[in-house]
Amino acid sequence: MAKNHKDAEQGRSASVRRIRHQGRNGRLSRERVLATALELVDREGLSAMSMRRVGAELGVEAMTLYRYASSKDAMLDGLVEALYLELDVALAADPLGAEPDWRAELHRVARATHQVAMAHPHVVPLLATRMLAVPLARRPLAVLKDHERVLVLLEQAGLDESTASMVCRAITAWILGYAFVELQAMVDNSEETEPAFRLGLHRMPVQELPRLRKTAPAIAEHGGPEGLAAGLDALLDRFAPNAR
């Protein structure tokens, strides 16, 4: 089982690298523009992203890019699209089988989403900010297909439309919220080896925050895929206990 999972991981990585390589070379295209913007943000953070910088990375004038993204906001939406396209690649590279169990498939979607988010931490904030700014129908198709995928699985579970919509919202909130918590800044001084000073606990007033000071080292630890799966199971047990 472990070997199969490792092989699947390697297959996903190879597929993603191949798509990026194809996007970076050859003629200018939307795929190449988005791949370049994604690499820039991965390397330098969201603050570095501008039409001018992406154009410079591609060796073209910024105005040339407006053919592929009409504004900086459109480019930011494109970064969200790029993450969900990568999610599609990851899922295609690691299928469960011809007729997967709906619950196991939801776990696979959650796990793949988490892996993509951890690979692009600087882009993850856009999953919140752009979804707040962009109406549902105007979101990239890759994002909408992810919503559709989850709803199809909940339909397979036998949930009615009302329950499925509630569970879909809860699943989305859990997966994205979990990624945000995993990526939250915790380290105060990365050069410190002593955990308390590394986290800057001496900056927290002990009389006012005794529990937080005590628990902070544990909170700073990443929950990883195991924590993600445990929370998803708890959510499904609560909201869909009678699903088939």
C-alpha positions as CSV (number, residue, x, y, z in Angstrom):
1,M,0.0,0.0,0.0
2,A,2.8,2.4,1.0
3,K,4.6,1.6,-2.3
4,N,1.5,2.3,-4.4
5,H,1.0,5.6,-2.6
6,K,4.6,6.6,-3.2
7,D,4.3,5.7,-6.9
8,A,1.1,7.7,-7.2
9,E,2.9,10.7,-5.5
10,Q,5.7,10.4,-8.0
11,G,3.3,10.1,-10.9
12,R,1.4,13.3,-9.8
13,S,4.7,15.2,-9.4
14,A,5.8,14.1,-12.9
15,S,2.5,15.1,-14.5
16,V,2.6,18.5,-12.8
17,R,6.2,19.1,-13.9
18,R,5.3,18.1,-17.4
19,I,2.4,20.6,-17.6
20,R,4.5,23.4,-16.2
21,H,7.3,22.6,-18.7
22,Q,4.9,22.7,-21.6
23,G,3.4,26.0,-20.2
24,R,6.8,27.7,-19.9
25,N,8.1,26.9,-23.4
26,G,6.9,27.7,-26.9
27,R,4.5,30.4,-27.9
28,L,2.9,32.8,-25.5
29,S,-0.4,31.4,-24.3
30,R,-2.7,31.7,-21.3
31,E,-1.3,28.5,-19.9
32,R,2.3,29.8,-20.2
33,V,1.4,33.2,-18.7
34,L,-0.4,31.6,-15.7
35,A,2.5,29.1,-15.1
36,T,5.0,32.0,-15.1
37,A,2.9,34.0,-12.7
38,L,2.5,31.0,-10.4
39,E,6.3,30.4,-10.4
40,L,6.9,34.1,-9.6
41,V,4.5,34.1,-6.7
42,D,5.9,30.7,-5.4
43,R,9.4,32.2,-5.5
44,E,8.8,35.8,-4.2
45,G,5.3,36.0,-2.8
46,L,2.1,37.7,-3.9
47,S,3.5,41.2,-3.4
48,A,5.9,40.6,-6.3
49,M,3.1,39.8,-8.7
50,S,2.4,42.5,-11.3
51,M,1.7,42.5,-15.0
52,R,5.1,44.2,-15.5
53,R,7.0,41.5,-13.5
54,V,5.2,38.6,-15.2
55,G,5.9,40.3,-18.6
56,A,9.6,40.7,-17.6
57,E,9.7,37.0,-16.7
58,L,8.4,36.1,-20.2
59,G,10.5,38.7,-22.0
60,V,7.5,40.7,-23.3
61,E,5.9,44.1,-22.5
62,A,3.2,44.1,-19.8
63,M,0.6,45.2,-22.3
64,T,1.0,42.0,-24.2
65,L,-0.4,40.1,-21.3
66,Y,-3.8,41.8,-21.3
67,R,-4.7,39.5,-24.2
68,Y,-4.6,36.6,-21.7
69,A,-5.6,38.4,-18.4
70,S,-7.5,41.6,-18.7
71,S,-6.3,43.1,-15.4
72,K,-4.2,42.3,-12.3
73,D,-7.4,40.9,-10.7
74,A,-7.9,38.6,-13.6
75,M,-4.3,37.4,-13.2
76,L,-5.0,36.7,-9.5
77,D,-8.1,34.7,-10.5
78,G,-5.8,32.9,-13.0
79,L,-3.6,31.9,-10.1
80,V,-6.6,30.3,-8.4
81,E,-7.4,28.6,-11.6
82,A,-3.9,27.3,-11.9
83,L,-4.1,25.7,-8.4
84,Y,-7.4,23.9,-9.3
85,L,-6.0,22.8,-12.7
86,E,-3.1,21.3,-10.7
87,L,-5.6,19.6,-8.4
88,D,-7.2,18.0,-11.5
89,V,-3.8,16.7,-12.6
90,A,-3.2,15.3,-9.1
91,L,-6.5,13.5,-9.0
92,A,-6.2,12.1,-12.5
93,A,-2.7,10.7,-11.6
94,D,-4.0,8.8,-8.5
95,P,-7.5,7.3,-9.2
96,L,-9.1,5.0,-6.7
97,G,-10.7,2.7,-9.2
98,A,-13.7,2.3,-11.6
99,E,-16.3,2.7,-8.8
100,P,-14.8,4.4,-5.8
101,D,-16.7,4.7,-2.5
102,W,-18.0,8.2,-2.2
103,R,-16.5,8.7,1.2
104,A,-13.1,7.5,0.2
105,E,-13.3,9.7,-2.9
106,L,-14.0,12.8,-0.8
107,H,-11.0,11.9,1.3
108,R,-8.9,11.7,-1.9
109,V,-10.1,15.1,-3.0
110,A,-9.4,16.6,0.4
111,R,-5.9,15.1,0.5
112,A,-5.0,16.3,-3.0
113,T,-6.3,19.8,-2.3
114,H,-4.2,19.9,0.8
115,Q,-1.1,18.8,-1.1
116,V,-1.6,21.4,-3.8
117,A,-2.1,24.1,-1.2
118,M,1.0,23.2,0.7
119,A,3.0,23.3,-2.5
120,H,1.9,26.9,-3.2
121,P,1.5,28.6,0.2
122,H,1.8,32.1,-1.2
123,V,-1.2,31.6,-3.4
124,V,-3.5,30.0,-0.7
125,P,-4.7,33.4,0.6
126,L,-6.3,34.0,-2.8
127,L,-8.6,31.0,-2.2
128,A,-10.3,33.2,0.3
129,T,-9.9,36.8,-1.0
130,R,-10.8,36.0,-4.6
131,M,-13.8,33.9,-3.7
132,L,-15.0,36.8,-1.6
133,A,-14.7,39.2,-4.6
134,V,-15.8,36.9,-7.5
135,P,-19.5,35.8,-7.8
136,L,-20.0,32.0,-8.2
137,A,-20.8,32.0,-11.9
138,R,-17.8,34.1,-12.8
139,R,-15.2,31.9,-11.1
140,P,-12.8,29.8,-13.3
141,L,-14.3,26.6,-14.7
142,A,-11.7,24.6,-12.8
143,V,-13.0,25.9,-9.5
144,L,-16.6,25.3,-10.5
145,K,-15.8,21.7,-11.5
146,D,-14.4,21.1,-8.1
147,H,-17.7,22.2,-6.5
148,E,-19.5,19.9,-9.0
149,R,-17.2,17.0,-8.1
150,V,-18.1,17.3,-4.4
151,L,-21.8,17.6,-5.1
152,V,-21.8,14.5,-7.3
153,L,-20.2,12.5,-4.5
154,L,-22.7,13.7,-2.0
155,E,-25.5,12.8,-4.4
156,Q,-24.0,9.3,-4.7
157,A,-24.1,9.2,-0.9
158,G,-27.9,9.6,-1.1
159,L,-28.1,13.0,0.4
160,D,-31.0,15.2,-0.6
161,E,-30.3,18.6,-2.2
162,S,-30.7,20.6,1.0
163,T,-28.4,18.4,3.0
164,A,-25.9,18.1,0.2
165,S,-25.5,21.8,-0.1
166,M,-25.0,22.2,3.6
167,V,-22.4,19.4,3.7
168,C,-20.7,20.8,0.6
169,R,-20.3,24.2,2.3
170,A,-19.0,22.5,5.5
171,I,-16.4,20.4,3.5
172,T,-15.2,23.4,1.6
173,A,-14.8,25.4,4.8
174,W,-13.0,22.5,6.5
175,I,-10.5,21.8,3.7
176,L,-9.6,25.5,3.0
177,G,-9.7,26.5,6.7
178,Y,-7.4,23.6,7.5
179,A,-4.9,24.8,4.9
180,F,-5.1,28.3,6.3
181,V,-4.3,27.1,9.8
182,E,-1.5,24.9,8.6
183,L,0.1,27.9,6.9
184,Q,-0.4,30.5,9.6
185,A,2.7,32.3,10.7
186,M,3.9,31.0,14.1
187,V,7.7,31.4,14.3
188,D,8.9,34.6,15.8
189,N,12.6,34.0,15.4
190,S,13.7,31.2,13.0
191,E,17.3,31.4,14.3
192,E,16.3,30.4,17.8
193,T,16.6,26.7,18.7
194,E,14.7,26.9,22.0
195,P,11.0,26.4,21.2
196,A,9.7,29.0,23.6
197,F,12.0,31.7,22.2
198,R,11.5,30.5,18.6
199,L,7.8,31.1,19.0
200,G,8.3,34.3,20.9
201,L,6.3,33.1,23.9
202,H,8.0,35.7,26.1
203,R,6.1,38.3,24.2
204,M,2.8,37.0,25.4
205,P,1.6,38.3,28.8
206,V,1.6,35.2,31.1
207,Q,-1.2,36.5,33.3
208,E,-3.6,37.1,30.4
209,L,-2.7,34.2,28.1
210,P,-1.7,31.3,30.3
211,R,-3.4,28.6,28.2
212,L,-2.3,30.0,24.9
213,R,1.3,30.1,26.1
214,K,1.2,26.5,27.3
215,T,-0.5,25.2,24.1
216,A,1.3,27.3,21.5
217,P,4.1,24.7,20.8
218,A,1.4,22.1,20.0
219,I,-0.6,24.6,17.9
220,A,2.5,25.4,15.9
221,E,2.9,21.7,14.9
222,H,1.3,20.9,11.5
223,G,-1.6,18.4,11.7
224,G,-0.8,17.0,8.2
225,P,-3.0,14.7,6.2
226,E,-4.0,12.7,9.3
227,G,-5.5,15.8,11.0
228,L,-7.3,16.7,7.8
229,A,-8.8,13.2,7.5
230,A,-9.9,13.1,11.1
231,G,-11.7,16.3,10.8
232,L,-13.4,15.3,7.6
233,D,-14.6,12.0,9.1
234,A,-16.0,13.9,12.1
235,L,-17.8,16.3,9.8
236,L,-19.3,13.5,7.7
237,D,-20.3,11.5,10.8
238,R,-22.1,14.6,12.1
239,F,-23.9,15.8,9.0
240,A,-24.3,12.6,6.9
241,P,-24.5,9.8,9.5
242,N,-27.1,7.9,7.4
243,A,-25.5,8.3,4.0
244,R,-25.2,5.0,2.2
